[in-house]
Amino acid sequence: MKRVALHWQILLALGLATLTGVLFRAVSGVDLDPASFEARALAISGFIGDLFMQALKMIIVPLIVTSVISGIASLQGVKGFGRLGGKTLGFYAATSLIATTTGLLLVNLIEPGIKDGEPNMAIRAAFESKAAAASDAEKAKVADAAAREAGDFLDTFRMMIPENVFSAATDNGQMLGVIVFSILFAIAMTRLPAAEMRTLREFFQAGNDVMITLTRWIMAVSPIGVFALMFPVIHANGPEVFWEMKAYFVTVLSGLGIHLFITMPIILWLLARIDPRWHFRAMREALLVAFSTASSSGTLPVTMRCVQDKAGVSKRVTSFTLPLGSTVNMDGTALYECVAVVFVAQVMGVQMGFAEQFFVVTAALLTSVGVAGVPSASLVAILLILKNSNVPGAETAVVALLAVDRLLDMSRTAVNIFGDSCAAVIIARSEGENIFPGQKNSA
């Protein structure tokens, strides 16, 4: 298998996991005897998948800390950091706004929650049945989210300044605080005498090199991890979940597809004169891992490896743009939140005018920044937006969406990390770096 490129190994694992999951579902159904061979196989697969995800998550905090600090330390002071930071945040804000606008236009055009000019009662009934069949863990998750108030939008800003950075570092949902601390530490480090700063910079650069090596080791077993993660998902969901709310799935996937295959490639070409095909080739492994894990944070080590090794972006740019992007740049999530909120409102018969939809866009942008880069985290934000939009039956609808969310979650995660990678190469090009040195272009 060493002669087969890693992205082909991952694709093969995805195909085998899909085939195995469908076969198990067709032969034995969903409700399995715990003592059966199928149940034991699913349990073992889930265990291996958990190990793979834990291995990826294990290196997130040390990777972020070492990469951000070493990257900023190489920017030659606060001026260089300010220039890079301004470009990065401006790009992330602009592409997230484009994504939410795309989602809003599509959900108003397709109207997935409307049938013959009226709220779709069949989908409303599906909401109730899926909510009743949801697991206790899913119901508890939504109940916990329902306890949050409107002021919780400010949590995004509270997370930027953790009261205990070590506590934040132990929680993969608090990465924004770790990033802010790392940025402040690096800026303060640049104010030290040259000899002391050089010692610290070399320490963090060496630490970052170690984390990249660990990432390569973990990626060597990624096909096994991808199979183990996907097999239970395919078995649990099956193809029929698409049929029950097909218009909703079509709307979300169309929006994500437009952003991934049309909007971002156009931006790549216009701003950096980069052939999108080169970038898609460079990001194949990261896109497949993002789709399999449904975790932007978990995919971060792979994304950094692809952008540095395949696209040729420097550590200086990669180490700042990608860790920040994995936390604050959620194009796919913001788009999905817009579509989901308006879809639920349509099903529940709530008319949303311009003012209400403007609030949805604004809230989606804010909450997507604070959403943890882990599976299904955005559903908490969706419930918060629905509650503040006075949409009835919000909790029932979100429990139902949670039951069918995994496949859409995988798709929007791939969009999220592709947006991060586009930012890295575009900003690197603007900084004068020779991106994709083998590509002949007019830049």
ZAROPA-539278 format. One record per residue: residue in one letter; x, y, z of N, C-alpha, C in turn. Coordinates in steps of 0.001 Angstrom, whole numbers, padded with zeros to 6 digits, always signed. Layout:
REM residues N
aXYZXYZXYZ ...
This chain:
REM residues 443
m+000809-001212+000000+000000+000000+000000+000844+001265+000000 k+002137+001155+000357+002972+002339+000360+003118+002932-001029 r+002909+002111-002071+003020+002613-003439+001757+003341-003880 v+000681+003197-003129-000585+003855-003454-000657+005175-002704 a-000967+006269-003410-001047+007583-002768-002066+007555-001637 l-001793+008335-000604-002629+008287+000597-004083+008658+000311 h-004304+009636-000574-005691+010027-000840-006470+008903-001514 w-005779+008074-002328-006470+006928-002921-006766+005866-001862 q-005866+005700-000913-006129+004774+000185-007355+005215+000993 i-007461+006520+001255-008605+007034+002019-009897+006872+001229 l-009841+007158-000079-011031+006973-000918-011470+005514-000936 l-010508+004610-001024-010831+003190-000994-011480+002821+000340 a-010956+003371+001427-011540+003113+002748-012964+003631+002833 l-013220+004822+002271-014579+005362+002254-015524+004459+001475 g-015062+003996+000298-015900+003112-000506-016198+001798+000192 l-015182+001197+000800-015391-000069+001506-016309+000114+002719 a-016156+001225+003441-017010+001489+004599-018463+001661+004172 t-018684+002362+003061-020047+002546+002556-020663+001208+002149 l-019899+000413+001403-020401-000887+000963-020696-001800+002157 t-019781-001841+003110-019971-002702+004284-021164-002254+005110 g-021302-000935+005310-022430-000419+006080-023762-000725+005438 v-023846-000564+004115-025092-000861+003396-025413-002350+003478 l-024398-003219+003300-024620-004666+003371-025091-005095+004767 f-024433-004582+005802-024845-004921+007168-026281-004470+007420 r-026614-003295+006915-027965-002756+007137-029001-003594+006393 a-028646-004038+005183-029594-004837+004388-029785-006232+004976 v-028723-006817+005508-028803-008193+006020-029413-008252+007413 s-029003-007332+008296-029380-007441+009707-030261-006315+010214 g-030457-005262+009405-031254-004141+009880-030457-003246+010817 v-031183-002335+011494-030539-001367+012371-030494-001855+013816 d-031593-002456+014279-031664-002940+015656-031011-004314+015745 l-029861-004371+016344-029069-005601+016374-029037-006210+017770 d-028944-007524+017802-028697-008229+019055-027271-007916+019505 p-027100-007420+020742-025743-007057+021197-024729-008192+021091 a-025208-009422+021105-024289-010564+021037-023984-010998+019610 s-024634-010389+018622-024461-010811+017229-023112-010369+016687 f-022702-011027+015597-021434-010677+014948-021470-009235+014451 e-022604-008812+013870-022711-007467+013321-022540-006409+014411 a-023190-006646+015581-023087-005678+016674-021657-005581+017178 r-020979-006737+017290-019591-006717+017757-018681-006014+016742 a-018943-006242+015444-018135-005595+014403-018310-004072+014457 l-019551-003631+014660-019803-002193+014758-019139-001605+016001 a-019170-002348+017097-018547-001865+018332-017040-001737+018169 i-016425-002736+017553-014974-002686+017331-014615-001530+016391 s-015435-001356+015347-015195-000264+014410-015303+001081+015118 g-016329+001233+015954-016489+002473+016698-015311+002743+017622 f-014800+001690+018252-013647+001827+019153-012411+002300+018391 i-012153+001671+017233-010994+002066+016427-011159+003497+015916 g-012379+003842+015490-012634+005207+015038-012407+006222+016139 d-012838+005892+017361-012608+006789+018496-011112+006972+018760 l-010354+005893+018645-008903+005994+018845-008270+006927+017815 f-008707+006819+016559-008168+007665+015500-008502+009138+015766 m-009761+009415+016151-010151+010789+016444-009396+011327+017649 q-009224+010489+018669-008497+010932+019853-007029+011213+019537 a-006461+010445+018609-005075+010698+018206-004954+012057+017519 l-005925+012371+016659-005910+013676+015998-006119+014804+017005 k-007077+014617+017905-007359+015662+018893-006213+015824+019885 m-005492+014727+020137-004388+014750+021094-003343+015802+020725 i-003127+016008+019439-002044+016902+019018-002539+018310+018675 i-003846+018574+018817-004383+019876+018409-003778+021006+019232 v-003858+020907+020568-003397+022007+021418-001901+022253+021258 p-001041+021238+021386+000398+021528+021193+000716+022008+019779 l-000029+021529+018782+000200+021993+017415-000174+023462+017272 i-001328+023849+017818-001760+025244+017730-000775+026157+018459 v-000418+025796+019687+000451+026650+020491+001814+026823+019822 t+002436+025722+019413+003779+025828+018823+003752+026515+017463 s+002711+026240+016655+002670+026832+015316+002353+028314+015366 v+001394+028719+016199+001039+030134+016283+002206+030946+016844 i+002818+030466+017926+003911+031225+018543+005120+031295+017622 s+005509+030171+017022+006669+030202+016128+006386+031024+014879 g+005134+030969+014401+004787+031737+013210+004828+033233+013443 i+004220+033695+014535+004203+035128+014825+005603+035627+015176 a+006380+034801+015845+007744+035200+016199+008599+035450+014961 s+008225+034838+013841+008992+035027+012606+008476+036188+011762 l+007444+036911+012253+006849+037999+011481+007566+039334+011675 q+008624+039325+012447+009439+040521+012660+008645+041641+013335 g+008005+041259+014453+007350+042275+015281+005866+042418+015033 v+005281+043369+015765+003829+043564+015758+003343+044068+014401 k+004161+044836+013685+003727+045378+012396+003434+044263+011400 g+004351+043292+011313+004124+042175+010407+002925+041345+010815 f+002735+041159+012117+001576+040420+012605+000285+041156+012287 g+000274+042479+012465-000927+043258+012185-001339+043166+010726 r-000378+043223+009825-000681+043109+008401-001278+041751+008067 l-000642+040690+008562-001124+039337+008292-002485+039102+008947 g-002652+039585+010189-003917+039408+010884-005055+040133+010204 g-004809+041338+009727-005845+042094+009039-006300+041406+007766 k-005351+040900+006985-005706+040181+005761-006523+038926+006081 t-006082+038188+007093-006732+036927+007428-008168+037141+007889 l-008366+038032+008843-009709+038268+009378-010625+038880+008318 g-010078+039769+007484-010889+040349+006415-011351+039300+005423 f-010448+038389+005054-010815+037318+004122-011873+036408+004736 y-011685+036023+005984-012641+035125+006639-014019+035763+006748 a-014072+037042+007095-015364+037723+007219-016074+037800+005866 a-015322+038104+004812-015927+038257+003487-016471+036925+002958 t-015692+035853+003075-016156+034568+002538-017304+033998+003365 s-017314+034240+004678-018437+033775+005496-019717+034506+005123 l-019612+035804+004841-020786+036562+004422-021308+036065+003076 i-020397+035764+002158-020810+035213+000855-021514+033874+001046 a-020985+033030+001937-021585+031712+002175-022987+031830+002743 t-023179+032700+003744-024507+032842+004342-025509+033421+003341 t-025040+034345+002511-025922+034920+001487-026333+033853+000484 t-025404+032995+000097-025717+031886-000814-026782+030979-000210 g-026610+030594+001047-027584+029739+001703-028946+030378+001800 l-028965+031666+002123-030236+032375+002268-030969+032474+000930 l-030241+032754-000134-030872+032827-001460-031460+031473-001863 l-030726+030409-001632-031200+029084-002031-032425+028639-001235 v-032407+028854+000084-033529+028382+000898-034800+029169+000580 n-034666+030436+000157-035836+031206-000264-036284+030837-001665 l-035347+030397-002496-035690+030008-003864-036320+028623-003912 i-035718+027652-003220-036203+026270-003254-037384+026058-002310 e-037385+026766-001180-038428+026639-000151-038642+025171+000249 p-037637+024546+000849-037746+023119+001166-038799+022790+002213 g-039205+023778+003018-040215+023521+004040-041626+023845+003608 i-041808+024196+002339-043122+024586+001815-043583+023587+000763 k-044870+023251+000783-045460+022392-000242-046790+022982-000667 d-046908+023287-001957-048128+023885-002512-048488+025175-001786 g-047483+025967-001451-047721+027252-000818-048032+027202+000663 e-048011+026020+001263-048318+025858+002677-047180+025124+003384 p-047075+025297+004718-046059+024534+005454-046220+023038+005222 n-045114+022347+005012-045141+020915+004699-045448+020117+005968 m-046688+019618+006052-047117+018900+007248-046441+017537+007363 a-046064+016942+006230-045382+015644+006272-044018+015784+006951 i-043313+016887+006664-042018+017111+007306-042213+017405+008788 r-043275+018152+009116-043544+018426+010528-043798+017130+011283 a-044532+016216+010650-044769+014911+011277-043464+014128+011415 a-042580+014257+010402-041276+013591+010479-040452+014164+011630 f-040546+015489+011848-039877+016106+012993-040302+015410+014284 e-041610+015262+014453-042137+014702+015700-041732+013240+015879 s-041778+012467+014783-041435+011044+014898-039943+010856+015184 k-039113+011647+014515-037666+011519+014753-037298+012015+016143 a-037985+013066+016605-037714+013559+017946-038088+012512+018992 a-039200+011806+018748-039626+010773+019693-038655+009589+019695 a-038038+009313+018527-037143+008158+018412-035695+008493+018751 a-035408+009753+019051-034030+010157+019325-033522+009515+020608 s-032223+009358+020674-031609+008765+021863-031660+009733+023034 d-031479+009196+024244-031472+010040+025435-030333+011056+025383 a-029187+010652+024816-028045+011564+024724-028361+012746+023803 e-029037+012469+022685-029408+013538+021761-030411+014492+022408 k-031396+013934+023103-032390+014783+023776-031739+015629+024862 a-030805+015031+025606-030123+015771+026665-029287+016910+026097 k-028651+016657+024957-027823+017690+024321-028674+018889+023920 v-029841+018626+023340-030713+019718+022909-031326+020417+024121 a-031680+019667+025157-032231+020272+026373-031229+021213+027018 d-029966+020817+027000-028920+021677+027563-028779+022961+026748 a-028862+022825+025439-028770+024006+024577-029967+024928+024769 a-031143+024331+025030-032357+025127+025182-032301+026033+026411 a-031453+025708+027364-031343+026502+028587-030571+027795+028359 r-029943+027935+027207-029144+029127+026946-030044+030300+026578 e-029570+031484+026878-030343+032693+026657-029762+033502+025509 a-030472+034587+025153-030047+035420+024022-028663+036012+024246 g-028370+036355+025496-027069+036943+025793-025918+036006+025560 d-026217+034720+025336-025148+033756+025140-024415+033949+023823 f-024946+034812+022939-024176+035169+021754-022822+035754+022158 l-022801+036411+023318-021569+037029+023787-020536+036003+024234 d-020938+034736+024335-019992+033696+024729-018805+033621+023782 t-019073+033952+022504-017987+033934+021526-016846+034841+021964 f-017208+036019+022492-016188+036974+022908-015612+036603+024276 r-016433+035999+025139-015919+035562+026430-014852+034481+026253 m-015063+033601+025271-014119+032508+025052-012758+032989+024584 m-012704+034235+024087-011430+034756+023599-010434+034992+024738 i-010948+035242+025941-010084+035498+027096-010407+034456+028166 p-009758+033317+028130-010054+032269+029124-009516+032660+030489 e-010300+032373+031544-009828+032690+032885-008722+031732+033312 n-008668+030569+032689-007615+029594+032974-007200+028950+031658 v-006049+029344+031148-005641+028873+029823-005397+027365+029818 f-004984+026805+030950-004763+025361+031009-006090+024602+030949 s-007112+025181+031572-008442+024578+031486-008971+024649+030066 a-008766+025806+029409-009200+025955+028022-008475+024980+027113 a-007207+024720+027418-006405+023824+026584-006857+022373+026697 t-007595+022048+027740-008086+020678+027907-009450+020481+027272 d-010014+021539+026673-011348+021473+026082-011233+021869+024619 n-011494+020918+023700-011371+021220+022270-012430+022201+021779 g-013408+022518+022625-014385+023545+022265-013934+024941+022664 q-012766+025078+023306-012285+026370+023778-010996+026801+023067 m-010845+026384+021817-009600+026661+021109-009381+028140+020841 l-010471+028917+020770-010318+030349+020501-009504+031013+021607 g-009754+030627+022851-008987+031184+023958-007525+030787+023904 v-007254+029543+023519-005868+029078+023400-005136+029858+022309 i-005832+030118+021200-005218+030863+020095-004907+032294+020520 v-005866+032949+021193-005643+034334+021638-004474+034392+022615 f-004411+033454+023559-003288+033430+024497-001969+033238+023749 s-001956+032329+022771-000726+032075+022012-000283+033313+021248 i-001259+034044+020693-000930+035273+019967-000323+036308+020914 l-000957+036501+022074-000441+037474+023042+000947+037063+023546 f+001127+035765+023796+002430+035271+024252+003503+035557+023205 a+003171+035298+021929+004156+035506+020866+004509+036974+020704 i+003486+037845+020801+003756+039286+020678+004644+039759+021827 a+004319+039282+023039+005154+039650+024188+006572+039110+024029 m+006702+037946+023424+008002+037335+023227+008888+038185+022320 t+008270+038870+021345+009054+039700+020432+009651+040921+021124 r+009164+041222+022332+009692+042378+023071+010884+042010+023955 l+011231+040727+024006+012363+040294+024825+013692+040671+024154 p+014784+040673+024919+016103+040845+024295+016351+039775+023237 a+017159+040101+022253+017333+039229+021082+017755+037820+021455 a+018687+037675+022403+019181+036340+022757+018082+035492+023393 e+017288+036093+024295+016215+035356+024955+015109+034992+023963 m+014792+035928+023076+013763+035651+022087+014196+034526+021153 r+015472+034532+020745+015970+033504+019841+015863+032119+020479 t+016165+032034+021759+016074+030752+022457+014636+030239+022469 l+013692+031119+022823+012282+030722+022862+011773+030362+021467 r+012152+031173+020471+011686+030912+019108+012179+029559+018604 e+013432+029242+018860+013964+027945+018440+013265+026803+019167 f+012929+027018+020444+012220+025991+021207+010854+025693+020577 f+010084+026748+020274+008754+026534+019718+008802+026036+018274 q+009798+026464+017509+009942+025948+016152+010276+024460+016167 a+011142+024052+017080+011453+022622+017206+010230+021844+017650 g+009456+022413+018591+008227+021759+019023+007232+021600+017884 n+007145+022617+017021+006250+022538+015869+006705+021462+014892 d+008006+021334+014694+008528+020275+013819+008176+018892+014366 v+008239+018741+015678+007874+017467+016300+006398+017159+016053 m+005541+018178+016189+004098+017957+015999+003779+017590+014550 i+004499+018163+013603+004296+017806+012197+004692+016350+011966 t+005775+015907+012608+006177+014497+012497+005112+013574+013067 l+004555+013946+014236+003473+013147+014817+002267+013093+013888 t+001965+014217+013231+000846+014248+012277+001063+013244+011156 r+002280+013171+010631+002579+012221+009559+002389+010783+010040 w+002769+010502+011281+002584+009148+011815+001096+008801+011896 i+000307+009729+012381-001137+009478+012504-001775+009308+011126 m-001339+010126+010165-001908+010033+008817-001560+008714+008144 a-000498+008076+008558-000133+006785+007967-001207+005729+008207 v-001951+005861+009308-003022+004897+009606-004402+005486+009335 s-004460+006642+008681-005746+007305+008459-006744+006477+007642 p-006334+005668+006638-007343+004859+005939-008100+003916+006879 i-007384+003323+007837-008054+002452+008816-009016+003271+009674 g-008557+004448+010122-009412+005304+010936-010638+005777+010187 v-010480+006140+008915-011608+006592+008102-012649+005483+007932 f-012182+004261+007641-013115+003136+007522-013877+002936+008830 a-013149+002960+009951-013773+002709+011247-014782+003791+011608 l-014548+005029+011189-015487+006107+011468-016725+006046+010579 m-016541+005714+009311-017639+005779+008350-018572+004583+008423 f-018050+003426+008711-018858+002203+008713-020079+002309+009637 p-019923+002689+010918-021114+002823+011772-022070+003916+011317 v-021530+005004+010732-022385+006107+010275-023295+005642+009142 i-022727+004945+008164-023524+004448+007041-024551+003428+007529 h-024139+002557+008440-025072+001552+008958-026227+002205+009719 a-025928+003236+010503-026962+003866+011329-027934+004705+010515 n-027455+005352+009469-028303+006289+008729-028938+005675+007489 g-028119+005034+006652-028668+004456+005442-029106+005516+004449 p-029491+005108+003259-029863+006078+002224-031238+006711+002410 e-032107+006119+003238-033480+006622+003323-033585+007983+004011 v-032541+008377+004781-032627+009670+005440-032703+010801+004413 f-032143+010584+003236-032206+011605+002199-033629+011780+001671 w-034383+010693+001649-035704+010737+001045-036708+011487+001912 e-036606+011330+003223-037588+011933+004115-037571+013455+004046 m-036395+014039+003934-036290+015501+003845-035398+015863+002660 k-035740+015309+001517-034867+015437+000344-034681+016882-000087 a-035746+017699-000019-035614+019090-000448-034643+019851+000453 y-034672+019536+001743-033757+020166+002700-032313+019752+002398 f-032097+018446+002177-030754+017971+001850-030258+018604+000551 v-031124+018690-000453-030731+019272-001740-030336+020736-001563 t-031104+021467-000747-030806+022884-000525-029453+023064+000139 v-029214+022315+001226-027942+022446+001948-026772+022030+001064 l-026890+020865+000428-025783+020361-000389-025538+021240-001608 s-026603+021830-002174-026419+022748-003309-025646+023983-002879 g-026019+024531-001719-025302+025700-001219-023837+025398-000935 l-023596+024265-000277-022213+023876+000012-021431+023625-001279 g-022091+022977-002245-021433+022704-003523-021088+023970-004279 i-021995+024941-004277-021732+026213-004951-020540+026916-004315 h-020504+026915-002985-019402+027599-002299-018074+026878-002526 l-018113+025540-002508-016886+024759-002637-016351+024738-004063 f-017238+024558-005040-016787+024322-006416-016912+025535-007336 i-017591+026586-006901-017753+027769-007749-017174+029013-007079 t-017713+029356-005896-017312+030610-005242-015835+030635-004892 m-015363+029632-004134-013972+029650-003690-012976+029496-004847 p-013232+028634-005846-012311+028608-006995-012221+029941-007729 i-013357+030643-007862-013324+031959-008513-012471+032926-007693 i-012653+032907-006378-011855+033776-005509-010370+033426-005604 l-010059+032123-005640-008663+031697-005792-008038+032279-007056 w-008784+032210-008141-008241+032679-009412-008141+034205-009454 l-009184+034894-008978-009187+036349-009062-008146+036985-008152 l-007998+036462-006938-007115+037106-005963-005675+036618-006030 a-005465+035385-006494-004105+034843-006459-003652+034251-007780 r-004521+034235-008776-004199+033632-010070-003713+032180-009904 i-004391+031448-009010-004066+030046-008767-005103+029178-009449 d-004662+028230-010235-005568+027281-010877-006227+026432-009779 p-007554+026504-009632-008228+025752-008559-007951+024260-008606 r-007694+023722-009792-007431+022283-009886-006171+021905-009120 w-005164+022774-009145-003943+022513-008380-004242+022481-006889 h-005096+023407-006476-005384+023483-005043-006229+022287-004583 f-007175+021882-005390-007972+020701-005030-007068+019471-004912 r-006104+019340-005823-005178+018201-005743-004368+018254-004447 a-003910+019446-004102-003099+019592-002892-003892+019262-001635 m-005198+019521-001639-006014+019397-000439-006818+018100-000400 r-006534+017148-001305-007340+015926-001359-007395+015192-000027 e-006244+014986+000576-006221+014224+001832-006991+014948+002931 a-006790+016262+003043-007470+017023+004089-008983+017022+003883 l-009422+017150+002633-010862+017137+002350-011484+015793+002712 l-010793+014711+002404-011328+013384+002704-011359+013128+004210 v-010324+013557+004909-010312+013384+006370-011376+014260+007018 a-011553+015485+006521-012592+016367+007058-013976+015757+006854 f-014204+015206+005663-015498+014584+005382-015729+013374+006288 s-014698+012617+006552-014835+011403+007359-015020+011697+008837 t-014289+012685+009343-014317+012953+010781-015373+013964+011189 a-015823+014809+010257-016781+015883+010559-016253+016796+011665 s-014944+016991+011704-014338+017816+012745-013275+018721+012136 s-013539+020036+012153-012547+020990+011647-011296+020981+012516 s-011498+020911+013833-010359+020894+014740-009531+019622+014546 g-010209+018482+014438-009499+017228+014261-008736+017160+012958 t-009219+017868+011936-008570+017855+010629-007424+018860+010542 l-007333+019768+011510-006327+020831+011436-004915+020313+011176 p-004427+019289+011881-003061+018824+011583-002878+018385+010138 v-003905+017752+009564-003825+017294+008174-003855+018483+007221 t-004716+019462+007523-004808+020663+006692-003470+021390+006651 m-002838+021535+007800-001541+022234+007851-000486+021479+007055 r-000513+020168+007158+000463+019358+006419+000266+019520+004911 c-000978+019487+004445-001245+019610+003007-000867+020993+002488 v-001232+022041+003230-000958+023401+002771+000547+023673+002725 q+001282+023145+003699+002729+023361+003703+003447+022480+002689 d+003157+021180+002728+003920+020234+001903+003485+020218+000448 k+002176+020355+000196+001666+020234-001173+001536+021585-001883 a+001075+022612-001142+000881+023922-001772+002112+024804-001666 g+003017+024482-000750+004242+025258-000628+004110+026538+000167 v+003065+026640+000998+002904+027831+001829+003875+027747+003004 s+004441+028874+003389+005424+028896+004465+004773+028630+005822 k+005599+028171+006765+005110+028008+008136+004639+029337+008712 r+005290+030412+008316+004958+031738+008828+003489+032073+008601 v+002971+031775+007405+001571+032058+007075+000657+030944+007564 t+001059+029707+007321+000221+028569+007694-000059+028527+009193 s+000970+028778+009981+000841+028626+011430-000080+029663+012054 f-000360+030748+011337-001304+031734+011863-002695+031577+011259 t-002774+031456+009937-004076+031464+009273-004902+030204+009554 l-004274+029027+009551-005043+027792+009677-005562+027512+011086 p-004745+027646+012149-005325+027466+013486-006447+028449+013769 l-006276+029711+013342-007336+030698+013535-008567+030327+012705 g-008339+029896+011461-009454+029532+010596-010250+028348+011100 s-009573+027381+011713-010280+026200+012215-011242+026551+013344 t-011094+027745+013902-011956+028178+015001-012957+029245+014570 v-012529+030209+013764-013417+031347+013462-013947+031347+012032 n-013348+030590+011130-013798+030617+009737-014592+029357+009425 m-015913+029458+009515-016794+028308+009314-017801+028624+008210 d-017312+028728+006963-018196+029074+005853-019345+028075+005720 g-019004+026780+005724-020028+025758+005565-021019+025749+006707 t-020532+025962+007924-021406+025987+009092-022351+027175+009052 a-021839+028358+008705-022690+029549+008629-023775+029368+007566 l-023396+028821+006408-024375+028558+005351-025444+027580+005833 y-024997+026515+006479-025924+025490+006974-026883+026058+008020 e-026368+026873+008923-027228+027455+009952-028324+028301+009328 c-027986+029109+008318-028989+029934+007630-030087+029073+007026 v-029679+028049+006289-030657+027176+005620-031518+026463+006657 a-030906+025919+007702-031644+025145+008703-032668+026003+009429 v-032295+027217+009823-033214+028084+010559-034412+028472+009703 v-034168+028903+008476-035275+029311+007603-036127+028098+007228 f-035505+026943+007034-036245+025712+006727-037214+025359+007861 v-036730+025375+009095-037598+025066+010239-038723+026093+010345 a-038404+027370+010128-039437+028407+010164-040504+028158+009099 q-040088+027742+007898-041061+027433+006843-041977+026280+007249 v-041383+025229+007806-042177+024066+008218-043165+024436+009317 m-042753+025312+010222-043612+025701+011339-044561+026846+010994 g-044531+027291+009740-045480+028316+009308-045134+029722+009755 v-043860+030006+010047-043430+031338+010475-042900+032106+009268 q-043506+033246+008984-043058+034075+007872-041882+034936+008318 m-040788+034844+007590-039609+035649+007908-039417+036725+006849 g-039550+037990+007272-039311+039103+006368-037842+039439+006280 f-037554+040592+005669-036151+040992+005478-035444+041172+006822 a-036113+041843+007780-035486+042109+009075-035154+040809+009802 e-036109+039861+009778-035883+038581+010458-034755+037796+009805 q-034708+037804+008474-033656+037061+007779-032304+037756+007919 f-032301+039074+008038-031046+039783+008301-030507+039377+009668 f-031424+039218+010653-030991+038754+011975-030405+037350+011882 v-031028+036482+011069-030537+035111+010917-029121+035121+010350 v-028880+035950+009323-027546+036035+008719-026518+036510+009746 t-026868+037580+010463-025950+038124+011469-025661+037100+012560 a-026729+036446+013048-026560+035454+014107-025751+034255+013616 a-025974+033852+012367-025222+032715+011816-023739+033044+011731 l-023418+034288+011339-022013+034689+011267-021365+034681+012649 l-022079+035211+013640-021524+035291+014989-021388+033919+015629 t-022446+033108+015517-022407+031811+016186-021480+030838+015481 s-021298+030974+014176-020373+030072+013480-018943+030283+013954 v-018636+031512+014388-017305+031790+014929-017084+031028+016222 g-018127+030965+017055-017971+030335+018359-018262+028859+018395 v-018688+028277+017255-019028+026858+017234-017776+026015+017353 a-017823+025025+018230-016680+024120+018375-016504+023302+017110 g-015248+023024+016754-014975+022278+015529-015125+020783+015711 v-016285+020364+016241-016564+018950+016489-017923+018615+015888 p-018223+017324+015636-019474+016957+014977-020720+017493+015674 s-021655+018026+014862-022998+018453+015283-023013+019639+016235 a-021890+020306+016448-021866+021427+017388-022750+022578+016920 s-022937+022738+015606-023698+023875+015096-025182+023787+015425 l-025691+022603+015773-027103+022484+016088-027460+023249+017360 v-026505+023419+018256-026730+024242+019442-026968+025693+019017 a-026158+026169+018060-026331+027533+017563-027659+027685+016834 i-028060+026669+016084-029333+026728+015361-030496+026879+016344 l-030469+026116+017425-031536+026213+018422-031558+027605+019048 l-030395+028173+019306-030322+029502+019891-030930+030547+018951 i-030628+030433+017657-031181+031378+016678-032688+031198+016566 l-033162+029953+016527-034607+029696+016426-035354+030270+017624 k-034801+030081+018808-035454+030608+020006-035551+032129+019957 n-034488+032780+019507-034497+034236+019448-035269+034774+018253 s-035662+033891+017336-036524+034270+016214-037988+033930+016502 n-038256+033424+017727-039623+033081+018158-040284+032059+017240 v-039516+031056+016825-040069+029967+016015-040568+028870+016951 p-041854+028506+016886-042379+027472+017785-041842+026084+017427 g-041813+025201+018418-041373+023826+018180-039907+023710+017853 a-039097+024689+018310-037678+024708+017949-036945+023477+018472 e-037228+023097+019710-036502+021970+020308-036818+020669+019591 t-038098+020448+019266-038478+019237+018530-037784+019183+017177 a-037757+020335+016481-037136+020384+015158-035639+020103+015232 v-034959+020647+016244-033514+020462+016343-033167+019025+016711 v-033972+018387+017558-033750+016966+017854-033871+016147+016574 a-034865+016490+015734-035046+015773+014470-033876+016013+013532 l-033407+017260+013440-032252+017559+012587-031008+016846+013085 l-030870+016745+014404-029719+016059+014980-029681+014589+014564 a-030873+013997+014417-030939+012581+014060-030464+012316+012638 v-030518+013336+011767-030130+013137+010360-028968+014051+009967 d-028253+014557+010956-027298+015625+010695-025930+015154+010227 r-025559+013936+010531-024161+013525+010384-023623+013696+008958 l-024397+013270+007959-023896+013332+006584-023746+014776+006102 l-024683+015643+006508-024539+017053+006165-023371+017670+006920 d-023168+017220+008155-022059+017715+008969-020727+017412+008297 m-020593+016232+007747-019352+015860+007073-019103+016759+005859 s-020167+017065+005138-020031+017895+003936-019627+019321+004281 r-020285+019897+005291-019954+021291+005617-018575+021408+006260 t-018115+020359+006931-016757+020394+007482-015726+020463+006362 a-015945+019712+005293-015034+019776+004149-014993+021188+003560 v-016158+021842+003491-016213+023222+002994-015452+024153+003938 n-015609+023939+005242-014906+024778+006219-013395+024732+006026 i-012844+023528+005935-011383+023440+005870-010871+023872+004490 f-011677+023721+003443-011239+024210+002132-011159+025731+002142 g-012126+026380+002810-012067+027830+002932-010830+028289+003683 d-010474+027564+004756-009258+027898+005501-008019+027785+004608 s-007951+026720+003839-006780+026499+002995-006677+027546+001888 c-007821+027968+001352-007815+029028+000335-007271+030324+000921 a-007677+030618+002152-007162+031825+002807-005645+031759+002934 a-005132+030595+003314-003685+030458+003510-002925+030724+002218 v-003361+030143+001104-002602+030307-000132-002771+031708-000715 i-003971+032293-000583-004187+033643-001104-003364+034658-000314 i-003357+034531+000994-002575+035457+001822-001083+035242+001586 a-000663+033989+001436+000749+033726+001135+001152+034365-000185 r+000279+034276-001191+000567+034921-002480+000683+036434-002311 s-000216+037021-001499-000174+038468-001289+001086+038893-000542 e+001688+037943+000198+002925+038224+000917+004162+037965+000052 g+003933+037620-001211+005050+037431-002135+005627+036040-002176 e+004947+035058-001586+005473+033690-001569+005213+032996-002901 n+006079+032057-003239+005966+031309-004489+005111+030072-004254 i+003771+030271-004351+002841+029177-004086+002716+028293-005320 f+002605+026987-005116+002525+026035-006222+003624+026333-007252 p+004851+026163-006874+005953+026558-007767+005922+025857-009108 g+005273+024702-009212+005203+024011-010492+004124+024535-011422 q+003247+025407-010911+002146+025917-011734+002601+027118-012550 k+002249+027127-013793+002538+028271-014657+001324+029184-014646 n+001476+030373-014134+000364+031310-014091+000875+032714-014344 s-000035+033642-014329+000304+035024-014691+000563+035894-013480 a+000540+035279-012269+000730+036085-011060+002180+036558-010960 
